[in-house]
Amino acid sequence: MKKLISGLIGLAILSLPVVTLANIPTDLDDAIGRIVNPLFLILVAISAVFIIYAAYTFVTSGGDPGKTETARTTLIYAIIGIIVAFLALALYNILKAL
């Protein structure tokens, strides 16, 4: 599972230059925006996958305290990931407005 997630993250990071530089940006704000927006979507998607994984782990734990704790920890980290993604997007938009 970790190799799959690492591979997807690596693929997403390697595809960012293709997505962002399809049309060469004219200013720095446009260039940063082309990186921040797809990265935000990728972070939210990865966090959503981890939330689904945590729910699956919790449902299939069968009352095992170790698996339940693992699911709880995964869910907390996924929620923290979504919060960090939204804060990063908000910070970008605040700095863009200045």
C-alpha distances in whole Angstrom, upper triangle without the diagonal:
4,5,5,6,9,10,11,12,14,15,17,18,20,21,23,26,26,26,28,31,32,35,36,37,40,39,37,36,35,33,31,31,29,27,26,26,23,21,22,21,18,17,18,16,13,14,15,12,11,14,13,10,13,15,14,13,17,18,16,17,21,22,21,21,18,16,18,18,14,15,18,16,13,16,18,16,16,19,20,18,20,23,23,22,26,27,27,28,31,32,32,34,36,37,37,40,42
4,5,5,6,8,10,10,12,14,15,16,18,20,21,24,25,25,27,29,31,34,34,35,38,37,35,34,34,31,29,29,28,25,25,25,22,20,21,20,17,16,18,16,12,14,16,13,11,15,15,12,14,17,16,15,18,20,19,19,23,24,22,22,19,17,19,18,15,15,18,16,13,16,18,15,15,19,19,17,19,22,21,21,24,26,25,26,29,30,30,32,34,35,35,38,40
4,6,5,6,9,10,10,12,14,15,16,18,20,23,23,24,26,28,29,32,33,34,37,37,34,34,33,30,29,29,27,24,25,25,22,20,22,21,17,17,19,17,14,16,18,15,14,18,18,15,17,20,19,18,22,23,22,22,26,27,25,26,22,20,23,22,18,19,22,20,17,19,21,18,18,22,22,19,21,24,23,22,26,28,26,28,31,31,31,33,36,36,36,39,41
4,5,5,6,9,10,10,12,14,15,16,18,21,22,22,24,26,27,30,32,32,36,36,33,33,32,29,28,28,26,23,23,23,20,18,20,18,15,15,17,14,12,14,15,12,12,16,15,13,16,19,17,17,21,22,21,22,25,27,26,26,23,21,23,23,19,18,21,20,16,19,21,18,17,20,21,18,20,23,22,21,25,27,25,26,29,30,30,32,34,35,35,38,40
4,5,5,6,8,10,11,12,14,15,17,20,21,20,22,25,26,29,30,30,34,33,31,30,29,27,25,25,23,20,20,20,17,15,17,15,12,12,14,12,8,11,13,10,10,14,14,12,14,17,16,16,20,21,21,22,25,27,25,25,22,20,21,21,17,17,19,17,14,16,18,15,13,17,17,15,16,20,19,18,21,23,22,23,26,27,26,28,31,31,32,34,36
4,5,5,6,9,10,10,12,14,16,18,19,20,21,24,25,28,29,29,33,32,29,29,28,26,24,24,23,20,20,20,18,15,17,17,13,13,16,14,11,13,16,13,13,17,17,15,17,20,20,20,23,25,24,24,28,29,27,27,24,22,24,23,19,19,21,19,16,18,20,16,15,19,19,16,18,21,19,18,22,23,22,23,26,26,26,29,31,31,31,34,36
4,5,5,6,9,10,10,12,14,17,17,18,20,22,23,26,27,28,32,32,29,29,28,25,24,24,22,19,20,21,17,16,18,17,13,14,17,15,12,15,17,14,15,19,19,17,20,22,21,22,25,26,26,27,30,32,30,30,27,25,26,26,22,22,24,22,19,21,23,19,18,22,22,18,20,23,22,20,24,25,23,24,28,28,27,30,32,32,32,35,37
4,5,5,6,9,10,10,12,16,16,16,18,20,21,24,25,26,30,30,28,27,26,23,22,22,20,17,18,18,14,13,15,13,10,11,13,11,9,13,14,12,13,16,16,15,18,21,20,21,24,25,25,26,30,31,30,30,27,25,26,26,22,21,23,22,18,20,21,18,16,19,20,16,17,21,19,17,21,23,21,21,25,26,25,27,30,30,29,32,34
4,5,5,6,9,10,11,14,15,15,16,19,20,23,24,24,28,27,25,24,23,21,19,19,18,15,15,16,12,10,13,12,8,9,12,11,8,12,14,12,13,16,17,16,19,21,21,22,24,26,26,27,31,32,30,30,27,25,26,25,22,21,23,21,17,19,20,16,15,18,17,14,16,18,17,15,18,20,18,19,22,23,22,24,27,26,27,30,32
4,5,5,6,9,10,12,14,14,16,18,19,23,23,24,27,27,25,25,24,21,20,20,18,15,16,17,14,12,15,15,11,13,16,14,12,16,18,16,17,20,21,20,22,25,25,25,28,30,29,30,34,35,33,33,30,28,29,28,25,24,26,24,21,22,23,20,18,21,21,17,19,22,19,18,21,23,20,21,25,25,23,26,29,28,28,31,33
4,5,5,6,9,11,11,12,14,16,17,20,21,22,26,26,24,25,23,20,19,20,17,15,16,16,13,12,15,14,11,13,16,14,13,16,18,16,18,21,21,20,23,25,25,26,29,30,30,31,35,36,35,35,32,29,31,30,27,26,28,26,22,24,25,22,20,23,23,19,20,23,21,19,22,24,21,21,25,25,24,26,29,28,28,31,33
4,5,5,6,10,10,10,12,14,15,19,19,20,24,24,22,21,20,17,16,16,14,11,13,13,9,8,11,11,7,10,13,11,11,14,16,15,16,19,20,20,22,24,25,25,28,30,30,31,35,36,35,34,32,29,30,30,26,25,27,25,21,22,23,20,18,20,20,16,17,20,18,15,18,20,18,18,22,22,20,22,25,25,24,28,30
4,5,5,8,10,10,11,13,15,18,18,19,22,22,20,20,18,15,15,15,13,10,12,13,10,8,12,12,9,11,14,14,13,16,18,17,18,21,22,22,24,27,27,28,30,32,32,33,37,38,36,36,33,31,32,31,27,27,28,25,22,24,24,21,19,21,20,17,18,20,18,15,19,20,17,17,21,21,19,22,24,23,23,27,28
4,6,7,8,10,11,12,14,17,17,19,22,22,20,21,19,16,16,17,14,12,14,15,12,11,15,15,12,15,18,17,16,19,21,20,21,24,25,25,27,29,29,30,33,35,34,36,39,40,39,39,36,33,35,34,30,30,31,29,26,27,28,24,23,25,24,20,22,24,21,19,22,23,20,21,24,24,22,24,27,26,25,29,30
4,6,5,6,9,10,11,14,15,17,20,21,20,20,18,15,15,16,12,11,13,13,10,11,14,13,11,14,17,16,16,19,20,20,21,24,25,25,27,29,29,30,33,35,35,36,40,41,40,40,37,35,35,35,31,30,32,30,27,27,28,25,23,25,25,21,21,24,22,19,22,23,20,20,23,24,21,23,26,25,24,28,30
4,5,5,6,8,10,13,13,14,17,18,16,16,14,11,11,12,9,7,10,10,8,8,12,12,10,13,16,15,16,18,20,20,22,24,25,25,28,30,30,31,34,35,36,37,41,42,41,40,37,35,36,35,32,31,32,29,26,27,27,24,22,24,23,19,20,22,19,16,19,20,17,17,20,20,18,20,23,22,21,24,26
4,5,5,6,8,11,11,12,15,16,15,16,14,10,11,13,9,8,12,13,11,11,15,15,14,17,19,19,19,22,24,24,25,28,29,29,31,34,34,35,37,39,39,41,44,45,44,44,41,39,39,38,35,34,35,33,30,31,31,28,26,27,26,23,23,25,22,20,22,23,19,19,22,22,19,21,24,22,21,25,26
4,6,6,6,9,10,13,16,17,17,18,15,12,14,14,11,10,14,14,11,13,16,16,15,18,20,19,20,23,24,24,26,29,29,30,32,34,34,35,38,39,40,41,45,46,45,45,42,40,40,40,36,35,36,35,31,32,33,29,27,29,28,25,25,27,25,22,24,25,22,21,24,24,21,23,26,25,23,27,28
4,6,6,9,10,12,15,16,16,16,13,11,12,12,8,8,11,11,8,11,14,13,13,16,18,17,18,21,22,22,25,27,27,28,30,32,33,34,36,38,38,40,43,45,44,43,41,39,39,38,35,34,35,33,30,30,31,28,25,27,26,23,22,24,22,19,21,23,20,18,21,22,19,20,24,23,21,24,26
4,6,7,8,8,12,13,12,12,9,7,9,9,5,6,10,10,9,10,13,14,14,16,18,18,20,22,23,24,26,28,29,30,32,34,35,36,38,39,40,42,45,46,45,45,42,40,40,39,36,35,36,34,31,31,31,28,26,27,26,23,22,24,22,18,20,21,18,16,20,20,16,18,21,20,18,21,23
4,5,5,7,11,12,12,13,10,8,11,11,8,9,13,13,12,14,17,17,17,20,22,22,23,26,27,27,29,31,32,33,35,37,38,39,41,43,44,45,48,49,49,48,46,43,44,43,40,38,39,37,34,34,35,32,30,31,30,26,26,27,25,22,24,25,21,20,23,23,19,20,24,22,20,23,25
4,6,9,12,14,15,16,12,11,14,13,10,12,15,15,13,16,18,18,18,21,23,23,24,27,28,28,30,32,33,34,36,38,38,40,42,43,44,46,49,50,50,49,47,44,45,44,41,40,40,39,36,36,36,33,31,32,32,28,27,29,27,24,25,27,24,22,25,25,21,22,26,24,22,25,27
4,6,9,12,13,14,11,10,13,13,10,13,16,15,15,17,20,20,21,23,25,25,26,29,30,30,33,35,35,36,39,40,41,43,45,46,47,48,52,53,52,52,50,47,47,46,44,42,43,41,38,38,38,35,33,34,33,30,29,30,28,25,26,27,24,22,25,25,21,22,25,23,20,23,25
4,7,9,11,12,9,8,12,12,10,12,16,16,16,18,20,21,22,24,26,26,28,30,31,32,34,36,37,38,40,42,43,44,46,47,48,50,53,54,53,53,50,48,48,47,44,43,43,41,39,39,39,36,34,34,33,30,29,31,28,25,26,27,24,22,24,24,20,21,24,22,19,22,24
4,6,7,9,6,5,9,10,9,11,14,14,15,17,19,20,21,23,25,26,27,29,30,32,33,35,36,38,39,41,42,43,45,47,48,49,53,53,53,52,50,47,47,46,43,42,42,40,38,37,37,34,32,33,32,29,28,28,26,23,24,24,21,19,21,21,17,18,20,18,16,18,20
4,7,9,7,8,11,12,12,14,16,17,18,20,22,23,24,26,28,29,30,32,33,35,37,38,40,41,42,44,45,47,48,50,51,52,56,56,56,55,53,51,50,49,46,45,45,43,41,40,40,37,35,35,34,31,30,31,28,26,26,26,23,21,23,22,18,18,21,18,15,18,19
4,6,6,6,9,10,11,13,15,16,18,19,20,22,24,25,27,28,29,31,32,34,35,37,39,40,41,43,45,46,47,49,50,51,55,55,54,53,51,49,49,47,45,44,43,41,39,39,38,35,34,33,32,29,28,28,26,24,24,23,20,19,20,19,15,16,18,15,12,15,15
4,5,5,6,8,10,11,12,14,16,17,18,20,22,22,24,26,27,28,30,32,33,34,36,37,39,41,42,43,44,47,48,49,52,52,52,50,48,46,46,44,42,41,40,38,36,36,35,32,31,31,29,26,26,26,23,21,21,21,17,16,18,16,12,14,15,12,11,14,14
4,5,5,6,9,10,10,12,15,15,16,18,20,21,22,24,26,26,28,30,31,32,34,36,37,39,40,41,43,45,46,47,50,51,50,48,47,45,44,43,40,39,39,37,34,34,33,30,29,28,27,24,23,23,21,19,19,18,15,13,15,13,10,10,12,10,7,10,11
4,6,5,6,9,10,11,13,14,15,17,19,20,21,23,25,26,27,29,31,32,34,35,36,38,40,41,42,44,45,46,50,50,50,49,47,45,44,43,40,39,39,37,35,34,33,31,29,29,28,25,24,24,22,19,19,19,16,14,16,15,12,12,15,13,10,13,15
4,5,5,7,9,10,12,13,15,16,17,19,21,22,23,25,27,28,29,31,33,34,35,37,38,39,41,43,44,45,49,49,48,47,45,43,43,41,39,38,38,36,33,33,32,29,28,28,27,24,23,24,21,18,19,19,16,15,17,16,12,14,16,14,12,15,17
4,5,5,6,9,10,11,12,14,15,16,18,20,21,22,24,26,27,28,30,31,32,34,36,37,38,40,42,43,46,46,46,44,42,40,40,38,36,35,35,32,30,30,29,26,25,25,23,20,20,20,17,15,16,16,12,11,14,12,9,11,13,11,10,14,15
4,5,5,6,9,10,10,12,14,15,16,18,20,21,22,24,26,27,29,30,31,33,35,36,37,39,41,41,45,45,45,44,42,40,39,38,36,34,34,32,30,29,28,26,24,24,23,20,19,19,17,14,14,15,12,10,12,12,8,9,12,11,9,12,15
4,6,6,7,9,10,12,13,15,16,17,19,21,22,23,25,27,28,29,31,33,34,35,37,38,40,41,44,45,44,44,42,39,39,38,35,34,34,32,29,29,29,26,24,24,24,20,19,20,18,15,16,17,14,12,15,15,12,13,16,15,13,16,18
4,6,6,6,9,10,11,12,14,16,17,18,20,21,23,24,26,27,29,30,32,33,35,36,38,38,42,43,42,41,39,36,36,35,32,31,31,29,27,27,26,23,22,22,21,18,17,18,16,13,15,15,12,11,14,14,11,13,16,15,14,17,19
4,6,5,6,9,10,10,12,14,15,16,18,20,21,22,24,26,27,28,30,31,32,35,36,37,40,41,40,39,37,35,34,33,31,29,29,27,25,24,24,21,19,19,18,15,14,15,13,10,11,12,8,7,11,11,8,10,13,12,12,15,17
4,5,5,6,9,10,11,12,14,16,17,19,20,21,23,25,26,27,29,30,32,33,35,36,39,40,40,39,37,35,34,33,31,29,29,27,25,24,24,21,19,19,18,15,14,15,14,10,11,13,10,8,11,12,10,11,14,14,13,16,18
4,5,5,6,9,10,11,12,14,15,17,18,20,21,23,24,26,27,29,30,32,33,34,38,39,38,37,35,33,33,32,29,28,28,26,23,23,23,21,18,19,19,15,14,16,15,11,13,15,12,11,14,15,13,14,18,18,17,19,22
4,5,5,6,9,10,11,12,14,15,17,18,20,21,22,24,26,27,28,30,31,32,36,37,36,35,33,31,30,29,27,25,25,24,21,21,21,18,16,17,16,12,12,14,12,9,11,13,10,9,13,14,12,14,17,17,17,20,22
4,5,5,6,9,10,11,12,14,15,16,19,20,21,23,24,26,27,29,30,31,35,35,35,33,32,30,29,28,26,24,24,22,20,19,19,16,14,14,14,10,9,11,10,6,8,10,8,7,11,12,11,12,15,16,16,18,21
4,5,5,6,9,10,10,12,14,15,17,18,20,21,23,24,26,27,29,30,33,34,34,33,31,29,28,28,25,23,24,23,19,18,19,17,14,15,15,12,10,13,12,9,10,13,12,10,13,15,14,15,18,19,19,21,24
4,6,5,6,9,10,11,12,14,15,16,18,20,21,22,24,26,27,28,32,33,32,31,29,27,27,26,23,22,22,21,18,17,18,16,13,14,15,11,10,13,12,9,12,15,13,12,16,17,16,18,21,21,21,24,26
4,5,5,6,9,10,11,12,14,15,16,18,20,21,22,24,26,26,30,30,30,29,27,25,24,23,21,19,19,18,15,15,15,12,10,11,11,7,7,10,9,6,9,12,11,11,14,15,15,17,19,20,20,23,25
4,5,5,6,9,10,10,12,14,15,16,18,20,21,23,24,25,29,29,29,28,27,24,23,23,21,18,18,18,15,13,14,12,9,10,11,8,6,9,10,7,9,12,12,11,14,16,16,17,20,21,21,23,26
4,5,5,6,9,10,11,12,14,15,17,18,20,21,23,24,27,28,28,28,26,23,23,23,20,18,19,18,15,14,16,14,10,12,13,10,9,13,13,10,12,16,15,15,17,20,19,20,23,24,24,26,29
4,5,5,6,9,10,10,12,14,15,16,18,20,21,22,26,26,26,25,23,21,21,20,17,16,17,16,12,12,14,11,8,11,12,9,9,13,13,11,13,16,15,16,19,20,20,22,24,25,26,28,30
4,5,5,6,9,10,10,12,14,15,16,18,20,21,24,24,24,23,22,19,19,18,16,13,14,13,10,9,10,8,5,7,9,6,6,10,10,9,12,14,15,15,18,19,20,21,23,25,25,27,30
4,5,5,6,9,10,11,12,14,15,17,18,20,23,24,24,23,22,19,19,19,16,14,14,14,11,10,12,11,7,9,11,9,8,12,13,12,13,16,17,17,19,22,22,23,25,27,27,29,31
4,5,5,6,9,10,11,12,14,15,16,18,21,23,22,22,21,18,18,18,15,13,14,14,11,10,13,12,9,11,14,11,11,15,16,15,17,19,20,20,22,24,24,26,28,30,30,32,34
4,5,5,6,8,10,10,12,14,15,16,19,20,20,19,18,15,15,15,12,10,11,11,7,7,10,9,6,9,11,10,11,14,15,14,17,19,19,20,22,24,25,26,28,30,30,32,35
4,5,5,6,9,10,10,12,14,15,18,19,19,19,18,15,14,14,12,9,10,10,7,6,9,9,6,8,11,10,10,13,15,15,16,19,20,20,22,24,25,26,28,30,31,32,35
4,5,5,6,9,10,11,12,14,17,18,19,19,18,15,14,15,13,10,12,13,10,9,12,12,10,12,15,14,13,17,18,18,19,22,23,23,25,27,28,29,31,33,33,35,38
4,5,5,6,9,10,11,12,15,17,16,17,15,12,12,13,11,8,11,11,8,8,12,12,10,13,15,14,15,18,19,19,21,23,24,25,27,29,29,31,33,34,35,37,39
4,5,5,6,9,10,10,14,14,14,14,13,10,9,10,8,5,7,8,6,6,9,10,9,11,14,14,14,17,19,19,21,23,24,25,27,28,30,31,33,34,35,37,39
4,5,5,6,9,10,13,13,14,15,14,11,10,12,11,7,9,11,9,8,11,13,11,13,16,16,16,19,21,21,22,24,26,26,28,30,31,32,34,36,37,38,41
4,5,5,6,8,11,13,14,15,14,11,10,13,11,8,11,13,11,11,14,15,14,16,19,19,19,22,23,23,25,27,28,29,31,33,34,35,37,39,39,41,43
4,6,5,6,9,11,10,11,11,7,7,10,8,6,9,11,9,10,13,14,14,16,18,18,19,22,23,24,26,28,29,30,32,33,35,36,38,39,40,42,44
4,6,5,8,8,9,10,10,7,5,9,8,5,8,11,10,10,13,15,14,16,18,19,20,22,24,24,26,28,29,30,32,34,35,36,38,40,41,42,44
4,6,7,9,10,12,13,10,9,12,12,9,11,14,13,13,16,18,17,18,21,22,22,24,27,27,28,30,32,32,34,36,37,38,40,42,43,44,47
4,5,8,9,12,12,8,9,12,12,10,13,15,14,15,18,19,19,20,23,24,24,27,28,29,30,33,34,35,36,38,39,41,42,44,45,47,49
4,5,5,8,8,5,6,10,9,9,11,14,13,14,17,18,19,20,23,23,24,26,28,29,31,32,34,35,37,38,40,41,43,44,45,47,49
4,6,9,10,8,8,12,13,12,14,17,17,17,20,22,22,23,26,27,28,30,32,32,34,36,37,38,40,42,43,44,46,48,49,50,52
4,6,9,8,7,10,12,12,13,16,17,17,19,21,22,23,25,26,27,29,31,32,33,35,37,38,39,41,43,44,45,47,48,50,52
4,6,6,6,9,10,11,12,14,15,17,18,20,21,23,24,26,27,29,30,32,33,35,36,38,39,41,42,44,45,47,48,50,51
4,6,5,6,9,10,10,12,14,15,16,18,20,21,22,24,26,27,28,30,32,33,34,36,37,38,40,42,43,45,46,48,49
4,5,5,6,9,10,11,12,14,15,17,18,20,21,22,25,26,27,29,31,31,33,35,36,37,39,41,42,43,45,47,48
4,5,5,6,9,10,10,12,14,15,16,18,20,21,23,24,26,27,29,30,31,33,35,36,37,39,40,42,43,45,47
4,5,5,6,9,10,11,12,14,15,17,18,20,21,23,24,26,27,29,30,32,33,34,36,38,39,41,42,44,45
4,5,5,6,8,10,10,12,14,15,16,18,20,21,22,24,26,27,28,30,31,33,35,36,37,39,40,42,43
4,5,5,6,9,10,11,12,14,15,16,18,20,21,22,25,26,27,29,30,31,33,35,36,37,39,41,42
4,5,5,6,9,10,10,12,14,15,17,18,20,21,23,24,26,27,29,30,32,33,34,36,37,39,41
4,5,5,6,9,10,11,12,14,16,17,18,20,21,23,24,26,27,28,30,32,33,35,36,38,39
4,5,5,6,9,10,11,12,14,15,16,18,20,21,22,24,26,27,29,30,31,33,34,36,37
4,5,5,6,9,10,10,12,14,15,16,19,20,21,23,24,25,27,29,30,31,33,35,36
4,5,5,6,9,10,11,12,14,15,17,18,20,21,23,24,26,27,28,30,32,33,35
4,5,5,6,9,10,11,12,14,16,16,18,20,21,22,24,26,27,28,30,32,33
4,5,5,6,9,10,10,12,14,15,16,18,20,21,22,24,25,27,28,30,32
4,5,5,6,9,10,11,13,14,15,17,18,20,21,23,24,26,27,29,31
4,5,5,6,9,10,11,12,14,15,16,18,20,21,22,24,26,27,29
4,5,5,6,9,10,10,12,14,15,16,18,20,21,22,24,26,27
4,5,5,6,9,10,11,12,14,15,17,18,20,21,22,24,26
4,5,5,6,9,10,11,12,14,15,17,18,20,21,23,25
4,5,5,6,9,10,10,12,14,15,16,18,20,21,23
4,5,5,6,9,10,10,12,14,15,16,18,20,21
4,5,5,6,9,10,11,12,14,15,16,19,20
4,5,5,6,9,10,11,12,14,15,16,19
4,5,5,6,9,10,10,12,14,15,17
4,5,5,6,9,10,11,12,14,16
4,5,5,6,9,10,10,12,15
4,5,5,6,9,10,11,13
4,5,5,6,8,10,11
4,5,5,6,9,10
4,5,5,6,9
4,5,5,7
4,5,5
4,6
4
